[in-house]
Amino acid sequence: MKIGTYFAYWAKEWNVNYIKYIKKAADAGFDVLEISSGILDMTDMELEGLKKAAKDAGLILTACLGLPKDLDVSSPDEATRRRGIDYMKAMFAAMDKTDIRKIGGIIYAYWPCDWSLPVDKEGARERSIESIRKLASAADQYGIELEMEVVNRFEQFLINDAKEAVQYVKDVGCSNVKVMLDTFHMNIEEDNIGDAIRYTSSYLGHFHIGECNRKVPGRGHMPWDEIGKALRDINYKGYAVMEPFVKMGGGVGSDIKVWRDLSDDADEAKLDADIAKSVKFVHSKFD
């Protein structure tokens, strides 16, 4: 199993120069760096530079994002769905130029959810499945796999637990559409995290690991032994990407709802040391 991290551990904004974080991830001992939609703002030369930097560092790049409301592919408004589909197709083209073959997140609806609007789960689900089938076909041309992230009820309503996710992927019926579980959200929604992983089984295409408190793995009370055993039980050979968020400020802090410093006032060197220690901790539980 390859261990990775999301770039936003170090960043306060979603769209940044990701090359800086390639060295940080490699130095910390990661195999994978997960980035976001900032690649859409990069020139072909910059994308080639990102690809080369990752290759030189021995890192695999993956992508993860949450579509905003105006790009909601489950929207009742056809024009909104079309914009979302076109946006994702542009992502696929940029991903291909950087050799990124996996993209996950809330790419089946939008995030964060606007709870002032009425919830039509059945209608949104039907429209979402239709959109994802179109996106799966487009992604397949690039050899890209789509990962449907399961998130908690306070952030979205469409896919909240492993059972809903597996049924959604079955109903989509495309071989390059998989489930993406996230331990932070599972801690809220699942009766038993290990059982949920085993239930997902071969449908699990990508795995996010995070503590209940959003700190690096090993600095909370998640049942890591149980999680590691369940992953071994299903013979999971994919990527486990940690997603800690510990600093306030910027679009990242606001969207993730980090309202106090969770890093013990760490400077950049301490952040680097903390996450490097966490990599070793995860290997000790998952290997």
Secondary structure, 3 states (H helix, E strand, C coil): CEEEEEHHHCCCCCCCCCHHHHHHHHHHCCCEEEECHHHHHCCHHHHHHHHHHHHHHCCEEEEEEECCHHHCCCCCCHHHHHHHHHHHHHHHHHHHHCCCCEEEEECCCCCCCCCCCCCCHHHHHHHHHHHHHHHHHHHHCCCCEEEEECCCCCCCCCCCCHHHHHHHHHHHCCCCEEEEEEHHHHHHHCCCHHHHHHHHHHHEEEEEECCCCCCCCCCCCCCHHHHHHHHHHCCCCCEEEECCCCCCCHHHHHHHCCCCCCCCCCCHHHHHHHHHHHHHHHHHHHC
